[in-house]
Amino acid sequence: MSYPTVIPEFVLRQSFIELDARARAQSLMDPGSWRELVGPFDRIESPWLPEQGIAPQFDDGCVVLKGAIAGKAAVVIALEGGFQAGSMGEVSGAKMAAALDLATRDSQNGKKTVAVLLLETGGVRLQEANLGLNAIAEVMASILALRQHAPVITVIAGTVGCFGGMALAAGLSSYIVMTPEARLGLNGPEVIEQESGIEEFDSSDRALIWAINGGEQRVAMGVADELVLDDAQKIAAIVRSHVEAGLPAVHRSQQVDLYRERIRALDTSRQIDPLTLRETWGGKTTVSKTRKGVTR
């Protein structure tokens, strides 16, 4: 009996979720091609967190690598979900927006530069309030500028998910890649329960949460493009395929009439079943031999 048959492939894989933001970004880039911009040794940190008794981080939880993916110029921007739940503040937002703007400038000058966003974030950093909101607005504007020239690919992998204003930013991407463990939504379960009560949304019901916000549901609804298992090599391969594919024929956020019609057709007089919504909206999925909608 050979070694691979004794140890299942899933056990032998390199988990993408278990990597920190810097290692995730590095795993997507061509070996030896990348360099970090405004790294931790530059010590550009939030000036607002210490005033509230919170220890800052030297990179403010945002890692920016410039290099190549599949031989094409690329910038990878990764948020560290382990620092302030990946929330966006003044410094992290400025790093992300500036990196996207530099990619736009390079693309306009003839060097098309793809952007990959690794989003593990609850949205705006509450401790920085309006500064965080302004940062997210700048990021969204920068995404819209870049995607006219080169793809912006968002990967949401970990259980932190992508919520708040950064979910809107993800929606502007050319492509969205998710794992089954990932979540994508505007308001998080705890926020909905806090504002509308447990009868509206029970934030302790994990099955309900993933049935609504989980990666499998989002891809099946067509609001995300690829569902891939938690495997660093497979996620890197999916990202490379989108880099090589170039810009989509039309971005999802441009399909306003389509989504207006879909929302208009919903019967809000009764509870909407997630599986029924999949069938109604019928998003594109990737079909594997063993599990529909999951890239093996």
C-alpha positions in Angstrom: 0.0 0.0 0.0 1.5 3.4 -1.0 1.9 6.3 1.3 -0.7 8.5 -0.3 -3.4 5.9 0.1 -2.7 5.7 3.9 -2.6 9.4 4.5 -5.6 11.2 2.8 -4.8 14.1 0.4 -6.7 16.5 2.7 -4.4 15.7 5.6 -1.3 16.2 3.5 -2.3 19.5 2.1 -0.9 22.9 3.3 -3.9 24.7 4.9 -4.3 28.2 3.5 -6.5 29.2 6.5 -3.8 28.3 9.0 -1.2 30.6 7.4 -0.9 34.2 8.6 -1.5 37.1 6.2 2.1 37.4 5.1 2.5 33.6 4.4 -0.8 33.6 2.5 0.3 36.4 0.3 3.7 34.8 -0.3 2.1 31.5 -1.2 0.3 33.1 -4.2 3.2 34.8 -5.8 5.9 33.4 -8.1 8.8 32.2 -6.0 11.5 34.8 -5.6 9.5 37.5 -7.4 8.0 39.4 -4.5 9.1 42.2 -2.1 7.1 43.7 0.7 6.1 47.4 0.6 5.7 49.3 3.9 6.5 46.3 6.0 6.7 45.9 9.8 10.3 47.2 10.0 9.0 50.6 8.6 6.9 50.7 11.8 4.0 52.7 10.3 1.3 51.9 12.9 -2.0 53.3 14.0 -1.6 56.4 16.2 -5.1 56.0 17.6 -5.0 52.5 19.2 -2.5 53.3 22.0 -4.7 56.2 23.1 -7.4 53.7 23.8 -5.1 51.2 25.6 -4.8 48.9 22.6 -1.4 47.6 21.4 -0.8 48.5 17.7 0.9 46.3 15.2 3.9 47.5 13.2 2.2 46.7 9.8 -1.3 47.6 11.1 -2.5 44.2 10.1 -2.1 44.9 6.4 0.6 43.1 4.3 1.4 44.4 0.8 3.6 42.3 -1.6 4.6 43.4 -5.1 5.9 40.8 -7.5 4.5 38.4 -10.1 1.8 35.7 -10.5 1.9 33.4 -13.5 4.6 35.7 -14.8 2.4 38.7 -14.8 2.9 41.8 -12.6 0.8 41.6 -9.5 0.3 43.1 -6.1 -1.1 41.0 -3.2 -2.7 42.8 -0.2 -3.6 40.6 2.8 -5.4 41.6 5.9 -4.5 39.8 9.2 -7.7 38.5 10.7 -5.8 37.8 14.0 -5.2 41.6 14.5 -8.4 43.5 15.5 -10.4 41.0 13.5 -8.8 42.3 10.3 -10.6 45.6 10.7 -9.8 48.6 8.5 -8.2 51.7 10.0 -6.5 54.7 8.8 -3.1 53.1 8.2 -4.2 49.8 6.8 -6.7 51.5 4.5 -4.1 53.9 3.2 -1.7 51.0 2.5 -4.4 49.1 0.5 -5.6 52.1 -1.4 -2.1 53.3 -2.2 -1.1 49.8 -3.5 -4.1 49.7 -5.7 -3.5 53.2 -7.0 0.1 52.3 -7.8 -1.1 49.2 -9.7 -3.5 51.5 -11.6 -0.7 53.9 -12.5 1.5 51.0 -13.7 -1.4 49.6 -15.8 -2.0 53.0 -17.4 1.7 53.2 -18.3 1.6 49.9 -20.1 2.5 47.4 -17.3 -0.8 45.8 -16.5 -0.7 44.9 -12.8 -3.2 42.5 -11.3 -4.4 43.0 -7.6 -5.3 40.1 -5.3 -7.1 41.0 -2.0 -6.9 38.5 0.8 -9.8 39.7 3.0 -10.3 38.4 6.5 -12.1 41.4 8.0 -15.1 42.5 10.0 -15.1 45.9 8.2 -14.3 49.3 9.7 -12.2 49.5 12.8 -14.6 50.9 15.4 -11.8 52.5 17.4 -11.0 54.7 14.4 -14.6 55.4 13.4 -14.8 57.9 10.5 -11.2 57.4 9.5 -11.9 53.7 8.9 -15.0 54.5 6.9 -13.1 57.0 4.8 -10.4 54.4 4.2 -12.9 51.9 2.9 -14.4 54.5 0.6 -10.9 55.2 -0.8 -10.3 51.4 -1.3 -13.5 51.0 -3.2 -12.7 54.0 -5.4 -9.2 52.5 -6.1 -10.7 49.1 -7.0 -13.0 50.7 -9.5 -10.1 52.6 -11.1 -7.9 49.5 -11.4 -10.5 47.1 -12.7 -10.8 49.1 -15.8 -7.3 47.9 -16.7 -6.6 44.6 -14.9 -8.5 42.1 -12.8 -9.0 42.6 -9.0 -9.3 39.1 -7.4 -10.6 38.7 -3.9 -10.0 35.6 -1.8 -12.0 35.0 1.3 -10.7 31.9 3.1 -10.9 32.0 6.9 -13.7 31.9 9.4 -13.3 35.6 10.2 -15.1 36.1 6.9 -15.6 39.4 5.1 -18.3 41.8 6.4 -19.2 45.4 6.6 -17.9 48.0 4.2 -15.2 45.5 3.0 -18.0 43.2 1.8 -19.0 46.0 -0.6 -15.3 46.3 -1.7 -15.3 42.6 -2.3 -18.4 42.9 -4.4 -16.6 45.3 -6.7 -13.9 42.7 -7.5 -13.5 41.1 -10.9 -13.6 37.6 -9.3 -14.3 36.3 -5.8 -12.8 33.0 -4.5 -14.1 31.4 -1.3 -13.6 28.3 0.8 -16.5 26.4 2.5 -15.3 27.8 5.8 -15.4 31.4 4.6 -18.4 33.9 5.0 -19.4 36.9 3.1 -22.1 39.4 4.1 -22.9 43.0 4.7 -24.0 42.7 8.4 -22.5 40.1 10.6 -24.7 37.7 12.6 -23.9 39.3 15.9 -24.8 42.8 14.6 -28.1 41.6 13.2 -29.0 39.9 16.5 -27.9 42.9 18.5 -30.0 45.3 16.5 -33.1 43.2 15.6 -33.2 40.5 18.2 -32.5 36.8 18.3 -35.9 36.1 16.6 -34.5 37.8 13.5 -31.1 36.1 13.5 -29.6 33.7 16.1 -25.9 34.3 16.0 -25.2 31.1 17.8 -26.8 29.0 15.1 -23.7 28.1 13.0 -25.7 26.0 10.5 -28.0 28.9 9.8 -25.0 31.4 9.5 -23.1 29.3 7.0 -26.4 28.4 5.1 -26.8 32.1 4.5 -23.3 33.6 4.4 -21.1 30.6 3.8 -18.9 30.1 0.8 -20.9 27.3 -0.7 -24.1 29.3 -0.5 -22.5 32.5 -2.0 -21.0 30.6 -4.9 -24.2 28.7 -5.6 -26.1 32.1 -5.6 -23.7 33.5 -8.1 -22.4 36.3 -5.8 -19.0 34.6 -5.7 -17.2 32.8 -8.5 -15.2 29.8 -7.2 -15.5 27.5 -4.2 -12.2 25.8 -3.4 -11.1 23.6 -0.5 -8.7 24.9 2.1 -5.5 24.0 0.3 -2.8 26.6 -0.4 -1.8 25.0 -3.7 -5.3 24.8 -5.0 -6.1 28.3 -4.0 -2.9 29.5 -5.7 -3.9 27.6 -8.9 -7.4 29.2 -8.9 -5.9 32.7 -8.5 -3.4 32.0 -11.3 -6.2 30.9 -13.6 -8.1 34.2 -13.0 -4.9 36.2 -13.5 -4.4 34.5 -16.9 -8.1 34.9 -17.8 -7.9 38.7 -17.6 -10.9 40.9 -17.1 -14.4 39.4 -17.2 -16.8 40.4 -19.9 -18.9 42.3 -17.4 -18.3 42.9 -13.7 -20.9 41.6 -11.2 -21.5 45.1 -9.8 -22.4 46.4 -13.2 -25.3 44.0 -13.5 -27.7 46.3 -11.7 -30.8 45.4 -13.7 -30.3 41.7 -13.2 -30.1 42.0 -9.4 -33.0 44.5 -9.2 -35.2 41.9 -11.0 -34.0 39.1 -8.7 -34.8 41.2 -5.6 -38.1 42.3 -7.0 -39.1 38.7 -7.5 -38.5 37.7 -3.9 -41.5 36.9 -1.8 -40.7 38.7 1.4 -44.0 37.7 3.1 -42.4 34.4 4.1 -39.1 33.2 5.3 -36.7 32.6 2.4 -35.1 29.2 2.3 -31.3 29.3 1.4 -31.6 26.2 -0.8 -34.6 27.7 -2.7 -32.6 30.9 -3.2 -29.8 28.9 -4.8 -32.2 27.3 -7.2 -33.9 30.7 -8.0 -30.7 32.6 -8.5 -28.8 29.7 -10.0 -25.2 31.0 -9.9 -22.3 29.5 -11.8 -20.5 26.8 -9.9 -17.3 24.8 -10.5 -18.2 21.1 -10.7 -15.7 18.5 -9.4 -15.9 14.7 -9.7 -16.7 14.3 -6.0 -18.6 17.4 -4.9 -20.5 19.9 -6.9 -19.4 23.4 -6.5 -16.0 22.6 -4.9 -12.7 22.8 -6.8 -10.6 19.8 -5.6 
